[in-house]
Every structure is written in C-alpha cells, then in structure tokens.
C-alpha cells in the first residue's frame, strides 16, 4: 500500500501522548521520546516555559510570550491569572484580594450570566462582507414620465458595495473560555511538533481545586480539542519524576524526600516516603501567602530592590508596590523581566557545580536589563547569590516555619531526652519557577542552619538536593507525560475509572485509607564473641541499640500490601561443623536521631584583657536504629561455599560464605509472613544457582 508524500506514519502510540503543566503564570508541554523518556518541548516561538497570557489588539489575538508585551501598553485588553478563577463565582472572586504586580484586564460581572466573572476587552470586529454586484437586468422605465430632472447618483450595475471599517466592540470572555483559548494554543504547538494530534493528554491540576473547578478545567480542555485521559495533581506528577529519576530508576531505594513546589500562586511542602518505587504522603501543607507573586513574596522583594537601585543610580524617584500612575508601567516592565533574571541566576550558580548541584563560587551573577524603565531612562543591574540570599532572608524564615510544621505533623513523638523519634530526611526536591531559584539561593542552607535538620555527623549523612535531570520548572509536565505513557497501555474501562477519579478532589476510599507500617522489621545475627566476620552490606550505620550484625529487612512507613526480598551474605569463621546453622532473631525497629552536643573550643592563648565572645555548642545529629519488640527467630541449615579446589593466591585461608534470602510479605489485613532460605551460588560454569527450602514464620498484625 503506497503512502502519499508528506504523510507522517506513527509507529508507537506512546510517542503521541503528551503531558501539560497548566500553570497560573507559566505552562509547559512534555512528550514521550522514542527512547521512552519524558522531555519538554518548545512551541513555535522557541519557548519551553510558555506564559499563561492572552492579549487582544485590534483584530488580532496573541498567546504566550507575544501577549505579555501587551501588559505594558495594552493591559486593559490582556488577560492573565485566569486558571485559578475556573469554576468560581463572581461573588467569591470579588471578596478575594486582587494583588497583581503587572495589572491586566479587570474582572467584572458578566452582563448576561448570573454571578459569572468575565473579562471585558475591546476588540475590532470585521465589518460585514460587501454586497454582491447589482443585477444587470435594466429596470423598465416608469409608465408615467416626470418632468422633474432626477437627482440620483447612478453607479455602474456591476460595482459592489464598498467595504466599511471594522467595528470596535466589547467582548466578554469568561475564565473557562480563556482557558480553552490558551489550551488550544498548546494543543496546536504539540500537534505541530509531533506531526499529528496527540492521542491522549494528562493535564495537571492544583491540589486546591475542588470538584467544580476540576469539571470546569476538563470542559475547557475538551473545548480546546484535547482528549484528556487524566487530571493529575501537581504533587503526584512530581513524584513520578522522583521515582523515574536516573538515580532511582531500576533500583529499590528507600528514602524520605521533602518535595517543595514553589510557584507564583502558592507554596506546597510535602513529605514523601519512597519505598521501592511506592510513594506515600506522610504530611503536606499549602501556604498561599508565600507564592512568589503574592504580597511580601520574592517577586515583590526583587522589584523593590531594583527600584531602589534605579533611584540610587539616576536620582529619579521610582515608587513601586504600590506604584503611582507614572510608575505603574515601569513596575510592569520589572515584573516581566524577573522570570528571565531568575532563570539566568539559577543557571549561573549551577554552572559552577556538578550533577545539578550549586557551585561554591558565590560571585556568580545575572544581569537585569530594562529599556526605558522609568522617566525614559534605561536600567541595568547585577544580582549575585550572596545578595539574593540576603534579600530573601525574611522569605526563607517563613519558608522554614512551614517546613517545620510539616515535619512536626509527620513526627510521632516530640524531641525529648536528647533523642527524637522524628523522621530522617534524605533528599530535598525543589520544583516550580521559584523553586528553581530557591534551591540555589539559600533555601536549603537556611533549613540546615536553622537546626531543623541538625548538623549531620558525616558527609554521607548530609541532606542532598534531588537530581531531577531537568529544570525544576519542567518536572510537573514531565510527570504528566510519564503518567500518560503508562495509562495509554491500559484497558478503556480502566481509563474511564482513572478519569472519573481524577475529577473528584476527594481521594478514593481505597487510597485514602491505605495502611502503612509504623515500624520496620530487622534481623539480628547473634554471632558468638571471637567471630568478628559477620554480615556485609548493611545500609545503615551501626546502632548501639541493635549491635553490629543488624540487617534491615523492611523500613518503617511502607504502604500495605507489600512483598519485599532482601539478600545478604554471611561469612563463617572458626570451627565449621559439617552442617552449620544460622540463627536469625527478628525484631521491630524504628529510626531515631541521636543528638551529640559538641562543646565549643576554648582558646588558652587569648589575652587576659581581650574580650572573646563565647561560642555556642553545636549539635551533631546522626541516624540510629532503636530495637523494638521481639518477633521470633529462624534457624537455617547452611551449606557454605568453601575454598577447596580453588587456586591459592595467598597463604591466608578463604573464609566460607553463604548467601541468605529473606522474604517479607504483609497483606492488607496486616498478616505478616517471613520466610528465609539459603541461596547456593553456581560452583561451575554453566550451572545456575539453587536454593534450599524456605523456613517460614507467620505473625499477627503487630506493625500497623
């Protein structure tokens, strides 16, 4: 069968699904590449971060970056911040404070729809089409002749009516219509890139949206021609990238991560328990007052700083936040220049480090340049990492308080007696436009300096910034694309169930009532004294409470049901009997944080008259494991691998070893089954490994 020229053939339908991060200020599109990876794409204007903005000028309509320029001279006909107004009534919006650093089209009551908000913009409507030429059939003369001469102007019968000028009219656009216009533009950009219309779209939705707002978002997307297969909460989309990150892919990593979604609208801090790819939310808080575009946010701090620098350099008074009638346009120009400044500063700081981590050079800076900022004067000023950290100090303090509340919500018992049973944080992940800047401009260091995370005892225990292998602004879109890739392979009935569940702001009962283990399960090998060679590969530092030979089998905060397999090696020394036996004692355990007070250094060579400020003691924190209730024991007969028949490279005798495999299963009804066996490795080429019989232990519901 021949294929016409110019027809694009689609090989894998997974390549035609997309994820859209529909933000209140910026949006982005992600696709699935032929390698199966999620990557953000640029639109026709080369923008990966597309401003959520629509402007009307004359008969033309502009979307994205082209529309933002109209905020300076045509703000009354430019629409922004329309996503968060979806599904809301005008009475609800009018009672909310309307703070905007770049004013746009005003919100009014719709003239015909009851309690419905809308934007009133002035547009030019094309005039009606010209009338066709008149009939060429001559009109018969009147039967009655008139003596008076005719004053009518005669036109040729084949001349059309001249076209009139376009008419200026007021167009009323609801938030849902504005969303539909903008999403249609994103759909068009994705179709142009793929060469065909996407087969499915996963669309991000804020966690704060209720059922009415979600339904309005779905209607707007369908009006735009999108085949929405799921509305995905932004936090869930970000966790998909966390699990799919290169450092975590293909491995059973257990860690606790702090996810910080910081955008222009709000700040959301979520504490996640990641257990072998399963993610469970331990605690979460949303702070709308800390959005970068809110009063007292990062954008306002930067605008005030640069306005002050402008006045210093030029001597011109420049009032901002709130602006005067003469400075309003200049404030808008500053607000529009901030996103590029924040991206440039983030890139400059990261250029000195490696693997997405900030460099040590604090002098890296970015330049803000605005033409004709105020009073006809151009302005340019740098911003480096040190200055940014000093400016954002009050914002970081408020941010630290939110994180402290989240950790407190997830902590089962308060700090007492030098030991707290709080959670041990492994990584921090910043996402969102402001999150990208916060990750490099001092937010993480402020958390550590506050003592909230403590001073870790070693570099290996330091809290690490999560390497997401992309810009923090692209994370949510990539997470939506990953979900779209996975959903498209499901049955149609399952797809419909997923879509219906995503329309509800309430979590399904089977998900909201998921159980987790409050403590972990570990095995202790009671090796007699004198036998120093024991187990290897324990991922935790030795703890005084459990001894040296401790093997963690299941960490706390793991969702049920679960099935986990752990392998480790034991080395036998001393007199080996023909059939040695390995004894395993099983205990519950919990994480704890040991706090060690380091006294300040006292300098003895100080002068007597010299006043030296006493230094405060420092706290060193390190993770420890506390042994809990005894669960039972297992006895495994071993057949260790010896060194007989192997060439001797040294006089030292090789120690026989055995590989032990332990299986832990916990059902939804909290029944615990533990089984262990020895795995015999291949002794000759071509042989596979063999296993001994399972030794089993069944327990009741004790861990939930």
C-alpha positions in Angstrom: 0.0 0.0 0.0 1.5 3.3 -1.0 1.7 6.2 1.4 1.3 9.7 -0.1 4.2 12.1 0.2 4.0 14.2 3.3 2.1 11.7 5.4 3.7 11.1 8.8 3.3 7.5 10.0 3.0 6.9 13.7 4.9 3.9 14.9 4.2 3.8 18.6 1.2 5.4 20.0 3.1 6.1 23.2 5.0 8.8 21.3 1.8 10.7 20.6 0.7 11.2 24.2 1.7 14.4 26.0 1.7 15.9 29.4 0.7 19.5 30.0 1.5 21.5 33.1 -1.2 24.2 33.1 0.1 26.8 35.5 -1.4 30.1 36.5 1.7 32.0 35.3 3.6 29.6 33.0 2.7 26.4 31.3 4.8 23.7 29.6 4.4 20.7 27.3 6.2 17.3 27.6 6.2 14.4 25.2 7.5 10.8 25.3 10.5 10.4 23.0 11.3 7.2 21.0 13.6 6.2 23.9 10.6 6.3 26.2 11.8 9.4 28.1 9.7 12.4 29.0 11.1 15.7 27.7 9.7 19.2 27.4 9.3 20.7 24.0 9.3 24.3 22.8 6.5 26.0 21.0 6.7 27.8 17.7 8.3 30.8 19.4 11.0 28.6 21.0 9.5 28.9 24.5 9.7 25.9 26.8 8.0 27.9 29.6 5.0 29.5 27.9 3.4 32.4 29.7 -0.3 31.8 30.5 -1.4 35.0 28.9 -3.8 36.1 26.2 -3.9 39.6 24.6 -6.3 41.2 22.1 -5.2 44.1 19.8 -7.4 45.2 17.0 -8.5 42.2 15.0 -5.5 40.1 16.3 -5.2 37.7 19.3 -1.8 36.9 20.8 -1.0 34.0 23.1 2.1 33.3 25.2 5.2 35.5 25.2 3.8 37.7 22.5 0.9 38.5 24.7 3.0 39.5 27.8 4.4 42.5 25.9 0.9 43.9 25.7 0.8 44.2 29.5 2.9 47.4 29.2 0.8 49.4 26.7 -2.4 47.4 26.3 -3.0 46.0 29.8 -6.8 46.6 29.6 -7.0 44.1 26.8 -4.6 41.5 28.2 -5.8 38.5 30.3 -3.6 36.8 32.9 -4.2 34.6 36.0 -7.3 33.0 34.6 -6.6 29.4 35.6 -7.2 29.9 39.3 -10.6 31.5 38.5 -12.0 28.4 36.9 -15.3 27.2 38.4 -15.6 30.2 40.7 -18.5 32.6 41.1 -18.1 36.3 40.8 -19.2 36.8 44.4 -16.3 34.5 45.5 -13.7 36.3 43.4 -14.8 39.8 44.4 -14.2 39.0 48.1 -10.6 37.9 47.5 -7.8 40.4 47.5 -6.6 41.1 44.0 -2.9 41.8 44.1 -1.0 41.8 40.9 2.5 43.2 40.2 1.5 43.6 36.5 -2.1 44.8 36.2 -4.2 43.2 33.4 -7.8 43.3 32.2 -10.2 43.9 35.0 -12.6 41.2 36.2 -16.3 42.2 36.1 -19.7 40.6 36.5 -20.9 39.1 33.2 -23.7 41.3 31.8 -26.0 38.3 30.9 -24.8 35.3 33.0 -25.7 35.4 36.7 -22.9 35.6 39.2 -20.3 34.7 36.5 -17.0 36.5 36.3 -15.6 37.7 33.0 -13.0 39.9 31.4 -14.2 42.9 29.3 -11.8 43.5 26.3 -12.1 45.8 23.4 -11.7 44.1 20.0 -12.2 45.1 16.4 -14.9 43.0 14.7 -14.6 42.8 10.9 -17.4 44.5 9.0 -20.0 42.5 7.1 -18.9 41.3 3.7 -19.5 43.7 0.8 -22.8 43.3 -1.0 -22.6 41.5 -4.4 -22.9 43.5 -7.6 -26.4 44.6 -8.5 -28.4 42.7 -11.2 -27.5 43.7 -14.8 -31.2 43.5 -15.9 -32.3 47.0 -16.8 -35.2 48.5 -14.9 -38.1 49.2 -17.2 -39.0 52.9 -17.4 -41.9 54.2 -15.5 -45.1 54.4 -17.3 -45.5 57.9 -16.0 -42.9 60.3 -17.2 -41.8 63.0 -14.8 -41.0 66.5 -15.9 -38.6 67.0 -13.0 -34.9 66.0 -13.6 -33.6 63.1 -11.5 -31.0 64.0 -8.7 -29.9 60.3 -8.0 -26.3 59.4 -8.5 -26.1 56.5 -10.9 -23.5 53.8 -10.3 -22.5 51.0 -12.7 -24.6 48.0 -12.1 -21.6 45.7 -11.8 -19.8 47.7 -9.0 -20.0 46.1 -5.4 -20.8 48.0 -2.3 -17.5 49.4 -0.8 -16.2 47.7 2.4 -16.7 49.6 5.7 -14.2 49.9 8.5 -14.1 47.2 11.4 -16.3 47.9 14.3 -14.9 48.4 17.9 -16.9 46.1 20.2 -16.6 44.9 23.8 -16.1 41.2 24.1 -16.8 39.3 27.4 -14.5 36.4 28.0 -15.1 34.0 30.9 -12.2 32.3 32.7 -13.3 29.0 31.1 -13.2 30.5 27.6 -9.8 32.0 28.3 -8.5 28.6 29.4 -9.9 27.0 26.3 -8.2 29.5 24.1 -4.9 29.0 25.8 -5.1 25.2 25.9 -6.0 25.2 22.2 -2.7 27.0 21.5 -0.8 24.4 23.5 -2.6 21.6 21.6 -1.6 23.2 18.3 2.1 23.5 19.4 2.2 19.8 20.4 0.5 18.7 17.1 3.0 20.7 15.1 5.9 19.1 16.9 4.5 15.5 16.7 3.2 15.8 13.2 -0.2 14.6 14.4 -2.8 15.3 17.0 -1.9 13.7 20.4 -3.9 10.6 21.2 -4.1 11.4 24.9 -3.3 14.2 27.3 -2.7 14.2 31.0 -3.4 17.6 32.4 -2.0 18.9 35.7 -4.4 20.3 38.3 -3.7 22.1 41.6 -4.3 20.2 44.7 -6.5 23.0 45.9 -9.1 22.6 43.1 -12.5 21.3 44.2 -14.8 19.2 42.1 -16.5 22.1 40.4 -13.1 23.6 39.3 -11.9 20.2 38.1 -15.0 19.8 36.0 -14.6 23.3 34.5 -11.0 22.6 33.6 -12.0 19.3 31.9 -14.7 21.2 29.9 -12.3 23.9 28.8 -9.8 21.2 27.7 -12.4 19.4 25.7 -13.5 22.6 24.1 -9.8 23.1 23.1 -9.9 19.7 21.3 -7.8 17.8 24.0 -8.5 14.1 24.7 -7.9 14.3 28.4 -7.3 10.8 29.9 -6.5 12.1 33.5 -6.4 15.2 35.6 -3.2 14.7 37.7 -2.4 16.6 40.8 0.8 18.5 40.6 2.4 16.8 43.6 1.6 13.4 42.2 3.1 14.4 38.8 6.3 15.5 40.6 6.6 12.2 42.5 6.5 10.3 39.2 9.7 12.1 38.2 11.3 11.4 41.5 10.7 7.7 41.1 11.7 7.8 37.4 14.9 9.9 38.1 18.2 8.3 36.8 19.5 7.9 40.4 16.4 5.9 41.4 15.4 4.1 38.2 15.8 0.3 38.3 16.8 0.2 42.0 15.0 -0.5 45.2 15.9 2.7 47.0 14.2 3.6 50.3 14.3 7.2 51.3 12.3 10.1 52.7 12.1 13.1 50.5 10.9 16.7 51.0 9.1 17.9 47.9 8.8 21.7 47.7 6.6 23.1 44.9 7.1 26.8 44.8 5.3 28.8 42.2 3.8 32.3 41.8 0.5 31.3 43.3 1.5 29.3 46.4 4.0 27.1 48.2 3.3 23.5 48.8 5.6 21.4 51.0 5.0 17.6 51.0 6.9 14.9 52.9 7.1 11.7 51.0 8.1 8.2 51.9 9.5 6.4 48.9 9.8 2.6 49.3 11.0 0.7 46.3 9.0 2.9 43.9 5.9 3.1 46.1 5.3 6.7 47.3 3.2 7.6 50.4 2.5 11.1 51.6 3.4 11.5 55.3 2.4 15.1 55.7 1.7 18.2 53.5 1.0 21.9 53.9 0.0 24.6 51.4 0.9 28.3 52.0 -0.8 30.6 49.5 0.8 33.7 51.2 4.3 32.5 50.2 3.6 32.5 46.4 6.3 34.5 44.7 3.8 36.9 43.2 1.9 37.5 46.5 2.4 40.4 48.8 5.8 40.1 50.5 6.9 37.3 48.1 10.2 37.0 46.2 9.0 39.0 43.2 7.9 41.9 45.3 11.3 41.8 47.2 13.2 41.9 43.9 11.0 44.7 42.4 11.6 46.9 45.5 15.3 46.2 45.4 15.8 47.1 41.7 13.6 50.2 42.1 15.8 51.4 44.9 18.9 50.7 42.8 17.4 52.7 40.0 16.8 55.6 42.2 20.4 55.5 43.5 21.8 55.5 40.0 19.6 58.0 38.4 18.3 60.2 41.2 14.8 59.7 39.9 12.0 58.8 42.4 10.5 55.4 41.4 7.6 54.3 43.6 6.6 50.6 43.4 4.4 48.2 45.3 2.1 50.0 45.2 3.0 52.1 42.1 1.8 55.6 41.2 0.2 56.5 37.9 3.6 57.5 36.5 5.5 54.4 37.7 2.9 51.7 37.0 4.3 50.9 33.6 7.9 50.7 35.0 6.8 48.2 37.7 5.2 46.1 35.0 8.4 46.1 33.0 10.3 45.0 36.1 7.8 42.2 36.8 8.1 40.9 33.2 11.9 40.9 33.4 12.0 38.8 36.6 11.4 35.3 35.2 14.4 35.6 32.8 16.5 37.0 35.7 15.7 34.1 38.0 16.5 31.5 35.3 19.8 33.2 34.4 20.8 33.4 38.1 19.9 29.8 38.6 21.9 28.7 35.5 24.9 30.8 36.6 25.1 29.3 40.1 24.6 25.8 38.8 27.3 26.2 36.2 30.0 26.2 38.9 28.8 22.9 40.4 28.2 19.4 39.1 25.3 17.0 38.8 22.8 19.8 39.2 24.3 21.0 42.5 25.2 24.6 43.2 28.8 25.6 42.8 31.0 27.1 45.5 31.6 30.4 43.7 29.2 32.9 45.4 30.1 35.7 43.0 28.2 34.2 40.0 25.7 36.8 39.0 22.9 37.5 36.5 22.1 40.8 34.8 18.7 42.5 34.7 18.3 45.0 31.8 15.2 47.0 31.0 14.9 49.7 28.3 13.2 52.9 29.3 12.3 51.7 32.7 11.2 55.0 34.1 11.4 58.6 33.0 12.8 57.5 29.7 15.9 56.1 31.4 17.4 52.6 30.7 18.4 50.5 33.7 20.8 47.6 34.2 22.0 46.0 37.4 23.5 42.6 38.5 22.3 40.2 41.1 24.6 37.6 42.7 24.0 34.7 45.0 25.1 36.5 48.2 22.8 39.5 47.5 19.9 37.2 46.6 20.3 35.3 49.9 20.4 38.4 51.9 17.3 39.9 50.2 15.3 36.6 50.6 16.2 36.1 54.2 12.7 37.0 55.6 11.1 34.8 53.0 13.4 31.9 53.8 12.5 32.3 57.5 8.8 32.0 56.7 9.6 29.0 54.5 11.5 27.3 57.3 8.5 27.7 59.6 6.3 25.9 57.0 8.8 23.0 56.7 9.0 22.7 60.5 5.2 22.4 60.7 5.2 19.7 58.0 7.9 17.7 59.8 6.1 18.2 63.1 2.9 16.8 61.5 4.7 13.7 60.4 6.6 13.1 63.7 5.0 10.6 66.1 6.7 11.8 69.2 8.4 15.1 70.2 12.1 15.6 70.9 12.9 14.6 74.4 15.9 13.5 76.3 18.4 14.2 73.6 16.7 11.7 71.2 13.8 12.4 68.9 11.8 9.8 67.0 11.4 12.2 64.1 11.9 11.3 60.5 15.3 11.2 58.9 15.3 13.4 55.8 17.4 12.0 52.9 16.7 14.4 50.0 15.1 17.7 49.1 13.5 18.3 45.7 12.6 21.8 44.6 10.2 22.3 41.7 8.4 25.3 40.1 9.7 28.6 38.9 10.6 30.0 42.3 11.7 26.6 43.5 14.5 26.6 40.9 15.9 29.8 42.4 15.2 28.8 46.0 17.3 25.6 45.6 20.4 27.5 44.7 19.9 30.9 46.5 20.0 29.7 50.1 16.7 27.9 50.9 18.4 24.6 51.6 21.2 26.1 53.6 18.7 28.1 55.6 17.0 24.9 56.6 20.2 23.3 57.7 21.4 26.5 59.5 18.1 26.7 61.4 18.9 23.4 63.2 15.8 21.9 61.9 17.8 19.2 60.1 20.7 19.3 62.6 24.3 19.1 61.7 25.0 15.7 60.2 27.8 13.7 61.7 29.4 12.8 58.3 29.2 14.0 54.7 27.4 10.7 53.8 24.5 11.7 56.0 24.0 15.2 54.6 20.6 16.1 53.1 21.1 16.1 49.3 19.2 18.1 46.7 17.4 15.6 44.4 18.9 15.5 40.9 15.9 15.5 38.7 17.9 15.6 35.4 16.0 18.6 34.2 14.9 22.1 35.1 12.6 22.3 38.2 10.1 24.2 36.0 9.7 21.1 33.7 9.2 18.5 36.4 5.3 18.6 36.5 4.9 18.4 32.7 7.3 15.5 32.5 5.5 13.7 35.3 2.2 14.2 33.4 3.8 12.7 30.3 5.1 9.7 32.3 1.5 9.0 33.6 0.1 9.4 30.0 2.6 6.8 28.8 1.6 4.3 31.4 -2.2 4.9 31.2 -2.4 4.5 27.4 -1.5 0.8 27.7 -4.5 0.1 30.0 -8.0 -1.1 29.0 -10.6 1.5 28.1 -12.7 0.7 31.2 -9.7 1.3 33.5 -9.0 4.6 31.7 -12.5 5.8 32.4 -12.2 4.9 36.0 -9.0 6.8 36.3 -10.5 9.9 34.6 -13.6 9.8 36.9 -11.4 9.5 40.0 -9.3 12.4 38.9 -12.4 14.6 38.5 -13.0 14.3 42.2 -11.0 16.4 44.6 -11.5 13.7 47.2 -9.2 10.7 47.3 -10.8 7.4 46.7 -11.5 5.4 49.9 -9.2 2.6 49.0 -6.4 5.1 48.6 -7.1 7.5 51.4 -7.4 4.6 53.9 -4.1 2.9 52.9 -2.2 1.5 55.8 1.5 1.9 56.4 3.9 0.2 58.7 4.7 2.3 61.8 7.9 0.4 62.4 10.3 -1.7 60.4 11.5 -5.3 60.6 15.1 -6.2 61.1 17.2 -9.3 61.6 20.0 -9.7 64.1 22.6 -12.5 63.9 23.7 -13.4 67.4 27.3 -14.3 66.5 29.4 -15.6 69.4 32.2 -13.5 70.7 35.5 -14.0 68.9 33.9 -14.3 65.5 34.4 -10.8 64.1 33.5 -11.6 60.5 29.7 -11.1 60.1 27.2 -9.8 57.7 28.0 -7.4 54.9 26.1 -4.7 53.0 24.0 -3.1 55.8 22.9 0.2 54.5 22.6 1.8 58.0 25.3 2.9 60.4 25.7 0.5 63.3 23.5 1.4 66.3 24.2 0.9 69.9 20.7 -0.5 70.5 20.9 -3.4 68.0 24.5 -4.3 67.9 26.9 -4.8 64.9 25.2 -7.6 62.9 21.9 -5.9 62.0 20.2 -6.4 58.7 17.2 -4.1 57.9 14.5 -6.1 56.1 11.6 -3.6 55.9 11.8 0.1 56.7 9.1 2.0 58.5 6.4 4.0 56.7 6.0 1.4 53.9 2.4 1.1 52.4 0.5 -2.1 52.5 0.2 -4.7 51.0 3.8 -5.3 50.4 6.2 -8.0 49.3 10.0 -7.5 49.7 13.0 -9.6 49.2 16.4 -8.9 50.8 19.6 -10.8 50.1 22.8 -10.6 52.2 26.0 -12.6 52.7 27.3 -14.2 55.9 30.8 -15.2 56.4 31.6 -18.1 58.8 34.8 -18.4 60.7 36.2 -20.6 63.4 35.5 -24.3 63.6 32.9 -25.1 60.9 30.7 -28.1 61.5 29.5 -30.2 58.6 26.1 -28.6 58.8 26.4 -25.2 60.4 23.2 -23.4 61.4 22.5 -19.7 61.1 20.3 -18.2 63.8 18.2 -15.1 62.9 16.4 -13.1 65.5 13.6 -10.9 64.2 12.8 -7.6 65.8 10.7 -4.5 65.2 12.8 -1.3 64.9 12.4 2.4 64.4 14.6 5.2 63.3 15.8 7.7 65.8 18.1 10.7 65.7 20.9 10.8 68.1 22.0 14.3 69.2 25.5 14.8 70.3 26.4 18.2 71.9 29.9 19.3 70.8 31.4 21.8 73.3 32.9 25.0 72.0 36.6 25.2 71.5 38.3 27.2 74.3 41.5 29.1 73.2 44.0 29.3 76.0 46.4 31.7 74.3 43.9 34.6 74.4 45.0 37.8 76.1 43.6 38.5 79.5 42.2 41.9 78.6 40.9 40.7 75.3 37.2 40.1 75.2 36.3 36.9 73.4 32.7 36.1 72.7 31.9 32.6 74.0 31.0 30.2 71.2 27.8 28.3 71.4 27.9 24.5 71.4 27.0 22.7 68.2 24.6 19.8 67.7 25.7 16.8 65.7 22.9 14.5 64.6 23.2 11.1 63.1 20.7 8.3 62.3 20.4 5.5 64.7 18.2 2.4 64.9 16.3 1.5 68.0 15.3 -2.1 68.6 11.7 -2.8 69.4 9.6 -5.8 70.2 10.9 -9.3 69.6 9.0 -11.1 66.8 10.6 -14.5 66.6 13.6 -16.4 65.3 14.6 -18.6 62.3 17.1 -21.4 62.1 18.7 -22.0 58.7 20.9 -25.0 58.0 23.8 -23.8 55.7 25.9 -25.4 53.1 28.6 -22.7 52.8 30.9 -22.3 49.7 34.4 -23.3 50.7 37.7 -22.6 49.1 38.5 -26.3 48.3 39.7 -26.9 44.8 40.4 -23.2 44.1 44.0 -22.0 43.4 45.6 -20.5 46.4 46.8 -16.9 45.7 47.9 -16.4 49.3 48.6 -18.3 52.4 45.5 -16.9 54.1 42.7 -19.3 54.1 39.5 -18.2 52.4 36.5 -17.8 54.7 33.4 -19.9 53.6 30.4 -17.7 52.8 26.6 -18.2 52.3 24.0 -16.0 50.6 20.8 -15.7 52.6 17.5 -14.6 51.1 14.6 -13.3 53.3 11.1 -12.7 52.0 8.7 -10.4 53.9 5.0 -10.3 53.0 2.4 -8.2 54.7 -1.2 -8.4 53.5 -3.9 -5.7 53.7 -5.4 -7.4 56.8 -1.9 -6.9 58.5 -0.9 -10.6 58.4 2.9 -10.8 58.4 4.7 -13.8 56.8 8.5 -14.0 56.9 10.5 -16.8 55.2 14.2 -17.3 54.8 16.4 -19.7 52.9 20.0 -20.2 51.7 20.7 -19.4 48.0 23.5 -21.6 46.7 25.6 -19.9 44.1 26.8 -21.6 41.0 30.0 -23.6 41.6 30.9 -24.3 38.0 30.5 -22.5 34.7 27.1 -23.2 33.1 25.4 -24.1 36.4 22.6 -21.9 37.8 22.0 -21.0 41.4 20.0 -23.3 43.6 18.0 -22.7 46.7 17.2 -24.5 49.9 13.8 -25.0 51.3 12.1 -21.9 52.9 12.0 -21.7 56.7 8.8 -19.8 57.5 7.4 -17.7 60.3 3.9 -16.3 60.5 2.9 -13.4 62.7 -0.3 -11.5 63.6 -0.9 -7.8 63.0 1.8 -6.1 65.0 3.4 -3.5 62.7 0.5 -1.2 61.7 
